[in-house]
Amino acid sequence: MWLVRHGTTEWSQNGRHTGRTDVPLTAEGERAAAALRPVLARRTFALVLSSPLMRARHTAELAGESPAIDDDLQEWDYGQYEGRTTHDIRQERPDWSIWKDGVLGGETADDVAARADRVIARVRAAGGDCLLFAHGHLLRILGARWIDAPATAGQHLLLATAAVSILGYERETPALARWNDTSHLDGGLAAL
């Protein structure tokens, strides 16, 4: 399973929690998404899916893909923390961490994990390599769930905008084959 985090948005540049707010890519985000095109064009995927949010869909389109929409690939619903930065939230809740403290009025990490588990089941049933376009926290949780770790293990999986990750197997054991690769932005990733 190939995972692509959407390109940069104004909110991602500013560290604002962007869950369900439908913000567009910046010009830089569009360039990064387009840099994926030659890498992905050499691959055949049994299934290509995207979050319904425009930043993921537009990344897919600029990368040359026409994905089916899967609502389970939407980003974490941050509730009352939507659009706020960690620094801002910590003014009210010192030492706050989304991973240990969650959000007010939104989803829990386990809610997001349940959606990730449904995506994993759909991908495993597809019978070939799959390509997903989605969001930072959701993909980090999906990576954790792929290796049978709890959702909160996603805190250990950094993920840059426009990064490519590949989930695979070591024999029959689910494994992280590649994580947070942005070498395509420098002309790399050609060997994949």
C-alpha positions as CSV (number, residue, x, y, z in Angstrom):
1,M,0.0,0.0,0.0
2,W,1.4,3.4,-1.1
3,L,0.4,6.4,1.0
4,V,0.7,10.0,-0.1
5,R,0.1,12.9,2.3
6,H,-1.4,15.9,0.5
7,G,0.8,18.8,-0.5
8,T,1.3,21.9,1.6
9,T,-1.6,24.2,2.5
10,E,-1.5,27.6,4.2
11,W,-2.8,25.9,7.4
12,S,-0.2,23.1,7.4
13,Q,2.6,25.7,6.9
14,N,1.3,27.6,10.0
15,G,0.8,24.5,12.1
16,R,-2.9,24.8,12.3
17,H,-4.9,21.6,12.9
18,T,-6.7,21.1,9.7
19,G,-9.3,18.4,10.0
20,R,-12.5,18.9,8.1
21,T,-11.9,22.5,6.9
22,D,-11.5,22.2,3.2
23,V,-8.4,24.4,2.5
24,P,-6.6,24.4,-0.9
25,L,-3.0,23.6,-1.7
26,T,-0.5,26.4,-1.9
27,A,1.5,26.9,-5.1
28,E,4.3,25.0,-3.3
29,G,1.9,22.2,-2.5
30,E,0.8,22.0,-6.1
31,R,4.4,21.7,-7.3
32,A,5.2,19.0,-4.8
33,A,2.1,17.1,-5.9
34,A,3.0,17.4,-9.5
35,A,6.5,16.0,-8.7
36,L,4.8,12.7,-7.8
37,R,3.5,12.2,-11.4
38,P,6.6,10.6,-13.0
39,V,7.1,8.3,-10.0
40,L,3.5,7.1,-9.9
41,A,3.1,6.8,-13.7
42,R,5.4,3.8,-13.7
43,R,3.2,1.9,-11.3
44,T,0.0,0.0,-11.8
45,F,-2.4,0.1,-8.8
46,A,-5.4,-2.2,-8.2
47,L,-7.1,0.6,-6.3
48,V,-6.6,4.3,-5.9
49,L,-8.4,6.1,-3.1
50,S,-8.6,9.6,-1.8
51,S,-10.1,11.6,1.0
52,P,-13.0,13.7,-0.2
53,L,-11.2,16.9,1.0
54,M,-9.9,19.0,-1.8
55,R,-6.3,19.1,-0.6
56,A,-6.0,15.3,-1.0
57,R,-8.1,15.1,-4.2
58,H,-6.1,17.9,-5.8
59,T,-2.8,16.3,-4.8
60,A,-4.1,13.0,-6.5
61,E,-5.1,14.9,-9.7
62,L,-1.8,16.7,-10.0
63,A,0.0,13.4,-9.5
64,G,-1.9,12.1,-12.5
65,E,-4.4,9.9,-10.6
66,S,-8.2,9.7,-10.7
67,P,-9.0,8.3,-7.3
68,A,-12.3,6.9,-5.9
69,I,-13.4,8.8,-2.9
70,D,-13.4,7.1,0.5
71,D,-14.8,9.1,3.4
72,D,-12.8,6.9,5.8
73,L,-9.7,8.7,4.6
74,Q,-10.8,12.1,6.0
75,E,-8.5,13.7,8.5
76,W,-9.1,13.5,12.3
77,D,-12.1,15.6,13.3
78,Y,-10.4,18.1,15.6
79,G,-13.6,19.4,17.0
80,Q,-13.0,22.6,19.0
81,Y,-9.3,22.5,18.1
82,E,-10.0,22.9,14.3
83,G,-7.8,25.7,12.9
84,R,-5.9,26.2,16.1
85,T,-2.2,25.6,16.7
86,T,-0.7,23.4,19.4
87,H,0.9,26.5,20.9
88,D,-2.5,28.2,21.1
89,I,-4.2,25.1,22.7
90,R,-1.4,24.9,25.3
91,Q,-2.3,28.3,26.5
92,E,-5.4,26.7,27.9
93,R,-4.1,23.2,28.4
94,P,-0.4,23.2,29.2
95,D,1.5,20.1,28.0
96,W,-1.5,19.2,25.8
97,S,-0.8,16.4,23.2
98,I,-3.4,15.2,20.8
99,W,-2.0,11.7,21.2
100,K,-2.5,11.5,25.0
101,D,-5.2,14.2,25.6
102,G,-7.4,14.0,22.5
103,V,-9.6,16.9,21.3
104,L,-12.8,18.5,22.6
105,G,-15.9,17.8,20.6
106,G,-14.2,15.8,17.9
107,E,-13.0,12.2,17.3
108,T,-10.9,10.1,19.6
109,A,-7.7,8.4,18.3
110,D,-9.7,5.1,18.5
111,D,-12.4,6.6,16.3
112,V,-9.8,7.4,13.7
113,A,-8.2,4.0,14.1
114,A,-11.6,2.3,13.4
115,R,-11.7,4.2,10.1
116,A,-8.1,3.3,9.3
117,D,-8.9,-0.4,10.0
118,R,-11.8,-0.2,7.5
119,V,-9.4,1.2,4.8
120,I,-6.8,-1.5,5.5
121,A,-9.5,-4.2,5.1
122,R,-10.6,-2.6,1.8
123,V,-7.0,-2.4,0.6
124,R,-6.2,-6.0,1.5
125,A,-9.3,-7.2,-0.4
126,A,-8.2,-5.3,-3.5
127,G,-5.7,-8.0,-4.6
128,G,-2.8,-5.7,-5.6
129,D,-0.9,-2.6,-4.8
130,C,-3.1,0.3,-3.7
131,L,-2.5,4.1,-3.6
132,L,-4.1,6.3,-1.0
133,F,-4.1,10.1,-0.8
134,A,-4.9,11.5,2.6
135,H,-3.8,13.5,5.6
136,G,-1.1,13.6,8.2
137,H,-2.7,12.3,11.4
138,L,-4.9,9.8,9.6
139,L,-2.0,8.3,7.7
140,R,0.2,8.1,10.8
141,I,-2.6,6.2,12.5
142,L,-3.1,4.0,9.5
143,G,0.7,3.2,9.5
144,A,0.4,2.2,13.2
145,R,-2.6,0.1,12.6
146,W,-1.0,-1.7,9.6
147,I,1.7,-3.0,12.0
148,D,-1.0,-3.9,14.6
149,A,0.1,-1.1,17.0
150,P,-2.4,1.2,18.8
151,A,-3.5,4.4,17.2
152,T,-1.3,6.4,19.6
153,A,1.8,4.8,18.1
154,G,1.3,7.2,15.2
155,Q,2.9,9.9,17.3
156,H,6.2,8.2,16.5
157,L,5.7,8.3,12.7
158,L,6.6,11.8,11.4
159,L,5.0,12.6,8.1
160,A,5.8,15.6,5.9
161,T,3.5,17.1,3.4
162,A,3.7,15.4,0.0
163,A,5.6,12.5,1.5
164,V,5.3,9.0,0.2
165,S,5.2,6.0,2.5
166,I,4.9,2.3,1.5
167,L,3.4,-0.4,3.7
168,G,4.2,-3.9,2.9
169,Y,5.1,-7.3,4.4
170,E,8.2,-9.0,5.7
171,R,7.1,-12.5,4.6
172,E,3.5,-12.5,6.1
173,T,4.2,-9.9,8.8
174,P,2.9,-6.3,8.0
175,A,5.8,-3.9,8.0
176,L,6.7,-0.3,7.2
177,A,8.7,-0.7,3.9
178,R,9.3,3.0,3.5
179,W,8.2,6.0,5.5
180,N,8.1,9.8,5.0
181,D,10.0,9.8,1.8
182,T,10.2,13.2,0.1
183,S,13.1,12.5,-2.2
184,H,10.8,12.9,-5.2
185,L,10.9,16.6,-4.4
186,D,14.7,16.6,-5.2
187,G,14.4,14.3,-8.2
188,G,14.8,11.0,-6.2
189,L,12.3,8.2,-5.6
190,A,13.0,7.0,-9.1
191,A,14.1,3.6,-8.1
192,L,10.7,2.7,-6.5
